[in-house]
Amino acid sequence: MGNRNLIRFDWAIKRLLRNKADFTVLEGFLSELMKDDIAIESILESEGNQKVDIQKFNRVDMLVKNSKDEFVIIEIQNESEYDYFHRMAFGTSKVITEYISVGEPYKNIKKVYSINIVYFDLGQGEDYVYHGKTDFIGIHKADKLQLSTKQTELLGGKTEPSQIYPEYYVIKVNNFDDVAKDTLDQWIYYLKNNEIKDEFNAKGINKAKELWRVDRLPETERKNYLKHIDDLHYGASMTWSMKVDAEERIRKDEAKTNTIKIAKELKKNGATIDMIANSTGLSKEEIERL
């Protein structure tokens, strides 16, 4: 058994993160993903409710500052974007440049983490959680470039360049097989199925089960939420319909190409136009143009 009457994660972090109790939920998710005890100091930016009805292209942008003075970007993307990796790079670059003042030394650049929860097949890969960071590997010695002892001393104990550069997490929700093998999987199960099972014990997840219930929403907010869900279903249906239509057009084009090939062969071998028309279903005008 589990709780199915739960608000979707994207709506919850966009609309409900207003107090420390809700912070605990997000802290739990980030801690499980990043394998560290994450404490949120403040939410710096959040994409509010769109005035224009583009819910079926819903994208959540959230910028969080943690207790280590690091930035965490959280993005949720429902619709396919071929240049999504570029947008990830833009997002971290934007945060780096916007949160350093003119005249500050480069060493004051903040560490940025980019958390990307995607509900489409991004890239090619069989896993459902990917982690990317920047390492410098020698092309001759295959050794990893480290910071010098002096740099480590001056930069707060950092030992590798990767601790300075942005890090990226990609969760490909639809690749998850619904078998929760660890506590991070429990969160991904919720992301995919909008359900938290009774036996789940990941950090923050029981708080989500308590706070992020649809029946806790005020009536107006609940109506907005249900419309958001309908929009997502509509968007998914439209995407599926367009895929079916495209496949059908391809099938018809392939069939027509094959028919024309047969007609050309019959014409080459001396068959009459009437005979070719009866055999292929092509019009006499189409056959004469071959």
SERO-4910 file (N, C-alpha, C, O; in steps of 0.05 Angstrom, whole numbers):
BEGIN
 pado doro    nc1    nc2    nc3   cac1   cac2   cac3    cc1    cc2    cc3    oc1    oc2    oc3
  Met    A     17    -24      0      0      0      0     18     25      0     41     24      6
  Gly    A      6     48     -7     20     73     -7      0     96     -9    -24     92    -12
  Asn    A     11    120     -9     -6    143    -11     -5    153    -40     16    162    -49
  Arg    A    -28    152    -54    -30    161    -81    -41    189    -83    -40    201   -105
  Asn    A    -52    199    -62    -65    225    -62    -44    248    -57    -48    265    -41
  Leu    A    -23    246    -73     -1    265    -68      2    284    -92     -4    278   -115
  Ile    A     11    308    -85     17    329   -105     42    321   -120     61    312   -108
  Arg    A     42    326   -146     66    321   -162     89    338   -151     86    360   -142
  Phe    A    113    326   -154    137    339   -143    142    367   -155    149    386   -141
  Asp    A    137    369   -182    142    395   -195    124    417   -184    133    439   -179
  Trp    A     98    410   -181     79    430   -171     86    437   -142     85    460   -134
  Ala    A     94    417   -126     99    421    -98    123    440    -94    121    459    -77
  Ile    A    145    436   -108    168    453   -104    164    481   -116    177    500   -108
  Lys    A    146    483   -136    141    509   -148    122    525   -131    124    550   -129
  Arg    A    102    512   -118     80    526   -105     80    524    -75     67    541    -62
  Leu    A     93    504    -64     89    499    -35    113    505    -18    111    505      7
  Leu    A    137    509    -30    161    513    -13    161    541     -1    174    559    -11
  Arg    A    146    544     21    144    570     33    154    570     62    156    592     74
  Asn    A    159    547     73    167    547    101    187    525    106    192    508     89
  Lys    A    198    525    130    220    506    137    211    477    136    227    459    130
  Ala    A    186    472    142    176    444    141    178    433    113    186    410    109
  Asp    A    171    450     93    173    441     65    202    439     57    210    422     40
  Phe    A    219    456     68    248    454     62    258    426     69    275    415     55
  Thr    A    248    415     91    257    388    100    253    368     78    269    350     75
  Val    A    230    370     64    225    351     42    246    353     20    258    333     12
  Leu    A    250    377     11    270    382    -11    298    375     -1    314    364    -17
  Glu    A    305    381     24    331    374     35    335    344     34    357    334     28
  Gly    A    313    329     40    315    300     40    321    290     12    339    273      9
  Phe    A    307    299     -8    311    291    -36    340    297    -44    354    280    -56
  Leu    A    349    322    -39    376    330    -47    397    314    -33    418    306    -44
  Ser    A    393    308     -7    412    292      8    415    264     -3    437    253     -5
  Glu    A    393    252    -10    394    224    -21    407    224    -48    423    206    -54
  Leu    A    402    244    -65    413    245    -91    443    251    -90    459    238   -104
  Met    A    451    270    -74    479    280    -74    496    266    -53    520    272    -50
  Lys    A    484    247    -38    498    231    -18    513    249      2    536    245      8
  Asp    A    498    269     12    509    288     31    486    299     47    463    298     38
  Asp    A    491    309     71    471    322     87    467    351     77    483    368     84
  Ile    A    446    355     61    441    382     49    422    397     67    400    387     73
  Ala    A    429    421     74    411    439     89    407    464     72    426    476     62
  Ile    A    381    471     67    374    494     51    375    519     68    361    521     89
  Glu    A    390    539     59    390    565     73    368    583     63    354    596     79
  Ser    A    365    584     36    344    601     25    338    592     -4    354    580    -17
  Ile    A    314    600    -13    306    596    -41    309    623    -54    294    642    -47
  Leu    A    327    625    -73    333    651    -85    315    658   -108    307    681   -112
  Glu    A    308    637   -124    292    642   -148    273    618   -151    281    595   -145
  Ser    A    249    623   -160    230    602   -166    211    611   -187    201    634   -186
  Glu    A    205    594   -206    187    601   -227    159    599   -216    150    577   -210
  Gly    A    145    621   -214    118    621   -203     98    610   -223    105    601   -244
  Asn    A     72    612   -215     51    602   -232     50    619   -258     48    644   -256
  Gln    A     50    606   -281     50    621   -306     23    634   -310      2    622   -307
  Lys    A     24    660   -318      0    674   -324    -10    665   -352    -35    662   -356
  Val    A      8    659   -370      1    649   -396     -2    619   -394     14    606   -380
  Asp    A    -22    607   -407    -27    579   -404     -8    562   -421    -14    555   -443
  Ile    A     16    557   -410     35    539   -423     41    516   -405     64    506   -405
  Gln    A     21    507   -390     25    486   -371     35    460   -384     51    445   -372
  Lys    A     27    454   -409     35    429   -421     65    430   -428     76    409   -435
  Phe    A     77    453   -427    106    455   -431    119    462   -405    139    476   -404
  Asn    A    107    453   -383    115    461   -356    145    456   -351    155    435   -357
  Arg    A    158    476   -341    186    474   -334    190    488   -307    182    512   -305
  Val    A    201    475   -288    205    488   -262    234    496   -260    252    479   -262
  Asp    A    239    521   -254    266    530   -248    266    539   -219    250    555   -210
  Met    A    285    528   -204    288    536   -176    318    538   -170    333    521   -178
  Leu    A    325    559   -156    352    563   -148    353    564   -117    340    581   -105
  Val    A    368    546   -106    370    543    -77    398    548    -68    417    541    -81
  Lys    A    401    561    -45    427    565    -33    428    547     -8    411    548      9
  Asn    A    449    530     -6    451    512     17    469    524     39    480    546     35
  Ser    A    471    510     61    486    520     84    516    521     79    530    533     95
  Lys    A    525    509     57    554    510     50    559    533     32    582    536     21
  Asp    A    539    551     28    542    574     10    546    565    -19    561    578    -34
  Glu    A    533    543    -26    533    533    -54    505    536    -66    486    539    -51
  Phe    A    504    536    -93    479    540   -107    470    513   -118    486    497   -128
  Val    A    444    508   -117    432    484   -129    410    493   -147    390    505   -138
  Ile    A    412    487   -173    391    492   -192    374    466   -194    385    444   -197
  Ile    A    348    469   -194    331    446   -198    313    452   -221    298    472   -222
  Glu    A    314    435   -242    297    439   -265    282    413   -271    293    391   -269
  Ile    A    256    416   -277    240    393   -284    229    398   -312    217    419   -317
  Gln    A    233    379   -330    225    383   -358    208    360   -367    216    337   -366
  Asn    A    183    366   -376    165    346   -385    166    341   -415    162    318   -424
  Glu    A    171    362   -430    171    360   -459    199    356   -470    218    367   -459
  Ser    A    201    342   -492    227    336   -504    240    362   -514    227    379   -527
  Glu    A    266    365   -509    282    387   -519    309    376   -529    324    365   -513
  Tyr    A    314    379   -555    339    368   -566    364    383   -557    385    372   -556
  Asp    A    360    408   -549    383    424   -540    383    427   -509    394    446   -498
  Tyr    A    372    407   -495    370    409   -466    397    410   -453    400    424   -433
  Phe    A    416    395   -463    443    396   -451    455    424   -453    469    433   -434
  His    A    449    438   -474    459    466   -477    445    484   -456    458    501   -445
  Arg    A    420    479   -451    406    495   -431    417    489   -403    418    508   -386
  Met    A    425    465   -398    438    459   -372    463    475   -369    468    487   -348
  Ala    A    480    476   -390    504    492   -390    499    521   -386    513    535   -371
  Phe    A    479    531   -400    471    560   -397    463    566   -368    470    586   -357
  Gly    A    447    548   -357    436    552   -330    458    556   -309    457    574   -293
  Thr    A    478    538   -309    500    540   -290    517    565   -295    526    578   -277
  Ser    A    522    571   -321    538    594   -328    525    620   -319    538    638   -309
  Lys    A    498    621   -322    483    644   -314    485    649   -284    489    672   -275
  Val    A    482    628   -268    484    630   -239    512    639   -231    515    657   -214
  Ile    A    533    628   -243    560    635   -236    565    665   -241    576    678   -224
  Thr    A    556    674   -264    562    703   -271    544    722   -256    553    744   -249
  Glu    A    519    714   -250    501    733   -237    506    736   -207    499    756   -195
  Tyr    A    519    716   -195    523    717   -166    552    722   -158    561    713   -137
  Ile    A    566    736   -175    593    746   -167    593    776   -174    586    784   -197
  Ser    A    601    792   -156    600    821   -160    624    831   -176    646    818   -176
  Val    A    621    853   -189    643    866   -204    666    872   -185    661    883   -163
  Gly    A    690    864   -192    713    870   -175    720    848   -156    741    848   -144
  Glu    A    702    828   -153    709    805   -135    729    787   -149    729    784   -173
  Pro    A    747    775   -134    766    756   -146    751    731   -155    730    724   -145
  Tyr    A    763    717   -174    751    692   -185    746    671   -164    728    655   -166
  Lys    A    763    671   -143    761    651   -122    734    652   -107    727    634    -93
  Asn    A    720    675   -110    694    678    -97    671    665   -113    648    666   -104
  Ile    A    677    654   -136    656    640   -151    645    617   -135    661    602   -122
  Lys    A    619    615   -134    606    594   -118    604    568   -133    601    567   -158
  Lys    A    605    546   -119    600    520   -130    571    518   -138    553    527   -123
  Val    A    565    507   -162    538    504   -172    532    475   -179    548    462   -192
  Tyr    A    509    466   -169    499    439   -176    474    443   -193    457    459   -187
  Ser    A    472    427   -214    449    429   -232    434    402   -230    444    381   -239
  Ile    A    410    402   -219    394    378   -216    372    379   -238    356    397   -238
  Asn    A    372    359   -255    354    358   -278    337    333   -277    346    311   -280
  Ile    A    311    337   -273    292    315   -273    276    316   -299    261    335   -303
  Val    A    281    297   -316    269    298   -343    250    274   -347    256    251   -340
  Tyr    A    227    280   -360    207    260   -366    207    254   -395    186    247   -407
  Phe    A    230    255   -408    232    247   -436    260    234   -440    276    235   -421
  Asp    A    264    222   -463    288    206   -466    311    224   -475    316    228   -499
  Leu    A    325    235   -456    347    254   -461    373    238   -468    383    222   -453
  Gly    A    383    243   -493    407    229   -501    403    200   -505    381    190   -508
  Gln    A    425    185   -504    425    156   -506    438    144   -482    461    150   -476
  Gly    A    424    128   -467    435    116   -443    415     98   -430    391    104   -430
  Glu    A    424     77   -417    405     57   -406    400     63   -376    380     53   -365
  Asp    A    417     78   -363    413     84   -334    391    105   -331    381    116   -350
  Tyr    A    384    110   -306    363    130   -300    373    152   -283    359    172   -279
  Val    A    398    150   -273    411    172   -258    439    175   -268    455    156   -267
  Tyr    A    446    199   -277    473    205   -287    485    228   -271    470    247   -264
  His    A    511    227   -267    525    248   -252    549    257   -269    565    240   -278
  Gly    A    551    283   -275    573    293   -291    589    315   -276    577    332   -263
  Lys    A    615    313   -277    632    334   -266    658    336   -282    663    320   -300
  Thr    A    673    357   -277    697    363   -293    722    353   -280    730    363   -259
  Asp    A    735    334   -293    762    325   -285    781    330   -307    774    330   -331
  Phe    A    807    336   -300    828    340   -320    846    316   -319    860    311   -299
  Ile    A    846    301   -341    862    276   -343    885    279   -363    880    288   -385
  Gly    A    909    272   -354    932    274   -371    930    257   -396    922    233   -395
  Ile    A    936    268   -420    933    253   -445    956    234   -449    954    215   -465
  His    A    978    237   -434   1001    219   -436   1003    201   -411   1008    177   -414
  Lys    A   1000    212   -388   1003    197   -363    977    186   -351    977    169   -334
  Ala    A    955    196   -362    928    188   -352    924    194   -323    907    181   -310
  Asp    A    939    213   -312    936    221   -284    915    243   -282    911    258   -301
  Lys    A    903    246   -258    884    267   -254    898    292   -242    913    290   -223
  Leu    A    893    315   -255    905    340   -246    892    348   -219    867    350   -217
  Gln    A    909    353   -199    900    361   -173    907    391   -168    924    402   -182
  Leu    A    896    402   -147    904    429   -139    930    426   -123    935    406   -110
  Ser    A    946    447   -124    971    447   -109    965    450    -79    943    457    -71
  Thr    A    985    444    -62    982    447    -33    974    475    -26    957    479     -8
  Lys    A    986    495    -39    980    523    -33    952    530    -41    937    544    -27
  Gln    A    944    520    -65    916    525    -73    896    513    -54    876    525    -47
  Thr    A    902    489    -45    884    476    -26    882    492      0    860    495     12
  Glu    A    904    503      8    905    520     32    888    545     29    874    553     47
  Leu    A    891    558      5    878    583      0    848    580     -7    833    599     -4
  Leu    A    841    557    -18    814    554    -28    796    537    -10    778    523    -19
  Gly    A    801    538     16    783    525     35    784    495     35    764    482     41
  Gly    A    807    484     29    809    455     31    803    439      5    804    415      5
  Lys    A    796    453    -16    790    440    -41    816    427    -52    837    439    -50
  Thr    A    814    402    -62    837    388    -72    836    383   -102    857    376   -114
  Glu    A    813    385   -114    810    379   -143    795    402   -157    778    415   -145
  Pro    A    802    407   -183    787    427   -198    757    421   -200    741    439   -201
  Ser    A    750    395   -199    722    387   -201    705    399   -178    681    401   -180
  Gln    A    718    405   -156    704    417   -133    697    446   -138    682    458   -122
  Ile    A    709    458   -159    704    486   -166    683    488   -188    666    506   -187
  Tyr    A    685    470   -207    667    471   -231    639    461   -224    635    446   -205
  Pro    A    620    469   -241    592    459   -236    591    428   -239    607    416   -253
  Glu    A    572    417   -225    566    388   -227    537    385   -236    520    402   -229
  Tyr    A    532    364   -251    506    360   -262    495    333   -254    509    313   -254
  Tyr    A    469    332   -248    455    307   -244    431    306   -263    417    326   -266
  Val    A    428    284   -276    405    280   -294    390    255   -285    402    233   -283
  Ile    A    365    259   -279    347    236   -272    328    232   -295    310    248   -300
  Lys    A    331    209   -309    313    202   -331    291    185   -319    293    160   -318
  Val    A    270    199   -310    249    186   -294    237    162   -309    232    141   -296
  Asn    A    232    164   -334    218    143   -349    235    118   -352    224     96   -359
  Asn    A    261    120   -348    279     96   -350    278     79   -325    287     56   -325
  Phe    A    266     90   -303    266     76   -278    246     52   -280    224     55   -291
  Asp    A    254     29   -269    238      4   -272    218      0   -250    206    -22   -248
  Asp    A    214     20   -233    194     18   -211    202      0   -188    186     -6   -171
  Val    A    227    -10   -189    237    -26   -166    255     -9   -149    277     -3   -158
  Ala    A    246     -2   -125    262     16   -108    283      0    -93    276    -13    -73
  Lys    A    307      1   -103    329    -16    -91    343     -1    -69    357    -14    -53
  Asp    A    340     25    -67    353     40    -45    336     65    -40    315     69    -52
  Thr    A    346     82    -22    330    105    -14    327    126    -36    306    140    -38
  Leu    A    347    129    -53    344    148    -76    323    137    -94    306    153   -104
  Asp    A    322    111    -99    301     99   -116    273    105   -105    254    108   -121
  Gln    A    271    107    -79    245    112    -67    235    140    -76    211    144    -82
  Trp    A    253    159    -77    246    186    -87    239    185   -116    220    198   -125
  Ile    A    254    170   -132    249    168   -161    223    154   -166    209    161   -185
  Tyr    A    216    135   -150    190    121   -152    168    142   -149    148    142   -164
  Tyr    A    171    160   -129    151    181   -125    151    200   -149    129    207   -158
  Leu    A    174    207   -160    175    225   -183    160    213   -207    147    227   -222
  Lys    A    162    186   -210    150    173   -233    121    167   -229    104    171   -247
  Asn    A    114    157   -205     87    146   -200     70    163   -183     46    158   -179
  Asn    A     81    185   -172     66    203   -155     54    188   -131     32    193   -122
  Glu    A     70    169   -121     61    152    -98     84    147    -80    107    144    -89
  Ile    A     79    147    -54     99    140    -34     89    115    -19     69    116     -5
  Lys    A    104     94    -21     95     69     -7    100     71     23    117     86     32
  Asp    A     84     55     38     85     56     67    112     50     78    121     61     98
  Glu    A    126     31     64    152     22     75    175     41     67    198     36     76
  Phe    A    171     61     51    192     79     43    202     95     67    187    104     84
  Asn    A    229     98     69    241    112     92    263    131     84    280    137    101
  Ala    A    264    140     59    285    158     50    282    185     66    260    192     76
  Lys    A    304    199     67    303    225     81    282    244     68    281    247     44
  Gly    A    266    255     85    246    275     76    221    263     63    202    278     59
  Ile    A    221    237     57    199    227     41    173    224     58    151    228     47
  Asn    A    176    218     84    152    216    100    140    244    105    116    247    109
  Lys    A    157    264    106    147    292    108    132    299     83    111    313     85
  Ala    A    141    290     60    126    295     35     99    282     36     79    293     27
  Lys    A     98    257     46     73    242     48     53    257     67     29    255     63
  Glu    A     64    270     87     47    284    106     38    311     96     15    318     98
  Leu    A     56    327     83     51    354     76     40    357     47     23    375     42
  Trp    A     49    341     29     43    345      1     20    328     -8     22    313    -28
  Arg    A     -3    331      6    -27    316     -1    -46    335    -16    -48    359     -9
  Val    A    -59    325    -36    -78    341    -52   -100    352    -34   -109    375    -37
  Asp    A   -109    336    -14   -131    345      2   -123    367     22   -141    378     36
  Arg    A    -98    374     24    -89    396     41    -90    423     26    -88    444     39
  Leu    A    -93    422      0    -93    446    -16   -119    462    -11   -141    450     -9
  Pro    A   -118    489    -10   -143    505    -10   -158    499    -36   -146    491    -56
  Glu    A   -184    503    -36   -201    495    -58   -192    508    -85   -190    494   -105
  Thr    A   -186    533    -85   -177    547   -110   -151    535   -120   -148    530   -144
  Glu    A   -132    530   -101   -106    518   -109   -110    490   -119    -96    481   -137
  Arg    A   -128    475   -107   -133    448   -115   -144    447   -144   -136    430   -159
  Lys    A   -162    466   -150   -173    467   -178   -150    473   -198   -149    461   -219
  Asn    A   -133    492   -190   -110    498   -207    -92    474   -211    -82    469   -233
  Tyr    A    -88    459   -190    -71    436   -191    -83    415   -210    -69    403   -226
  Leu    A   -109    410   -206   -122    389   -223   -122    397   -252   -120    380   -270
  Lys    A   -124    424   -258   -122    433   -285    -94    428   -296    -90    420   -319
  His    A    -74    433   -279    -46    427   -286    -42    398   -294    -29    392   -314
  Ile    A    -54    380   -279    -52    351   -285    -66    345   -311    -55    330   -328
  Asp    A    -90    357   -316   -104    353   -341    -87    363   -365    -86    350   -386
  Asp    A    -73    386   -361    -56    397   -382    -33    378   -389    -26    374   -412
  Leu    A    -22    366   -368      0    347   -372    -10    322   -388      4    313   -406
  His    A    -34    312   -380    -45    289   -395    -51    297   -424    -45    281   -442
  Tyr    A    -61    321   -428    -67    330   -455    -41    332   -471    -40    323   -494
  Gly    A    -20    344   -459      5    346   -473     17    319   -480     27    315   -502
  Ala    A     14    299   -462     24    272   -467      8    260   -490     20    246   -507
  Ser    A    -18    264   -490    -35    253   -511    -28    265   -538    -27    251   -558
  Met    A    -24    291   -539    -17    305   -564     10    294   -574     13    290   -598
  Thr    A     29    291   -556     55    281   -565     52    253   -577     64    247   -597
  Trp    A     36    236   -563     32    208   -573     18    209   -600     25    194   -618
  Ser    A     -3    226   -603    -18    228   -628      0    237   -651     -1    226   -673
  Met    A     17    257   -646     35    266   -667     55    244   -675     62    242   -698
  Lys    A     64    228   -655     82    206   -661     68    185   -679     80    176   -698
  Val    A     43    179   -672     28    159   -688     24    170   -716     27    155   -735
  Asp    A     16    195   -718     11    207   -745     37    207   -761     36    201   -785
  Ala    A     59    213   -749     85    213   -764     92    185   -773    101    182   -796
  Glu    A     88    166   -756     94    138   -764     76    129   -787     84    114   -805
  Glu    A     50    138   -786     31    130   -807     39    143   -834     38    130   -855
  Arg    A     48    169   -833     57    182   -857     81    168   -869     83    165   -893
  Ile    A    100    160   -851    124    146   -861    116    120   -874    126    112   -895
  Arg    A     97    105   -861     88     79   -872     76     83   -900     81     68   -918
  Lys    A     58    104   -902     45    109   -928     66    117   -949     64    108   -972
  Asp    A     85    134   -942    106    142   -961    122    119   -970    128    116   -994
  Glu    A    129    101   -952    144     77   -959    128     59   -978    139     48   -997
  Ala    A    103     56   -972     85     39   -989     83     51  -1017     84     37  -1037
  Lys    A     80     78  -1018     77     91  -1044    103     89  -1060    102     84  -1084
  Thr    A    125     92  -1047    151     89  -1060    154     61  -1072    164     57  -1095
  Asn    A    146     41  -1056    148     13  -1066    129      8  -1089    136     -6  -1108
  Thr    A    105     20  -1088     85     17  -1110     96     29  -1136     94     17  -1157
  Ile    A    108     53  -1133    119     66  -1157    142     50  -1169    145     48  -1193
  Lys    A    158     38  -1152    180     21  -1161    169     -2  -1177    180     -9  -1198
  Ile    A    148    -15  -1167    135    -37  -1182    124    -28  -1208    127    -41  -1229
  Ala    A    110     -5  -1208     99      6  -1233    120     12  -1254    116      6  -1277
  Lys    A    142     23  -1245    164     29  -1264    174      3  -1277    180      2  -1301
  Glu    A    176    -18  -1261    187    -43  -1270    167    -56  -1290    175    -67  -1311
  Leu    A    140    -54  -1284    120    -64  -1302    121    -49  -1329    119    -61  -1350
  Lys    A    123    -22  -1327    124     -6  -1351    148    -12  -1368    147    -13  -1393
  Lys    A    170    -17  -1355    195    -23  -1369    193    -49  -1384    205    -53  -1405
  Asn    A    177    -67  -1372    174    -94  -1384    151    -95  -1404    143   -117  -1413
  Gly    A    139    -72  -1411    119    -71  -1432     91    -74  -1424     73    -77  -1441
  Ala    A     85    -73  -1398     57    -75  -1390     41    -50  -1397     52    -28  -1398
  Thr    A     15    -54  -1403     -2    -31  -1411     -8    -14  -1387     -5    -23  -1364
  Ile    A    -16     11  -1392    -23     29  -1370    -46     18  -1354    -47     20  -1330
  Asp    A    -66      7  -1369    -90     -5  -1355    -81    -28  -1337    -91    -30  -1314
  Met    A    -63    -45  -1346    -54    -67  -1330    -39    -57  -1305    -42    -68  -1283
  Ile    A    -22    -37  -1309     -7    -26  -1286    -25    -13  -1266    -21    -16  -1242
  Ala    A    -45      1  -1276    -65     15  -1258    -80     -6  -1242    -84     -2  -1218
  Asn    A    -88    -28  -1254   -103    -49  -1240    -85    -63  -1220    -95    -71  -1199
  Ser    A    -60    -65  -1226    -41    -80  -1208    -32    -63  -1184    -28    -74  -1162
  Thr    A    -29    -37  -1188    -17    -20  -1168    -36     -1  -1154    -31      9  -1132
  Gly    A    -59      5  -1167    -77     25  -1156    -70     53  -1162    -83     72  -1154
  Leu    A    -48     57  -1178    -40     84  -1186    -59     94  -1208    -70     78  -1223
  Ser    A    -62    120  -1210    -79    131  -1231    -63    130  -1258    -39    128  -1258
  Lys    A    -79    132  -1280    -65    132  -1306    -47    156  -1309    -25    154  -1321
  Glu    A    -55    179  -1297    -38    203  -1299    -12    199  -1284     10    206  -1294
  Glu    A    -13    186  -1261     12    180  -1246     30    161  -1261     54    165  -1261
  Ile    A     18    142  -1274     34    122  -1289     47    135  -1313     70    129  -1319
  Glu    A     32    153  -1327     43    166  -1351     67    184  -1344     85    188  -1360
  Arg    A     66    194  -1319     88    212  -1310    114    197  -1302    135    209  -1299
  Leu    A    112    171  -1300    135    155  -1291    156    154  -1312    177    142  -1308
***
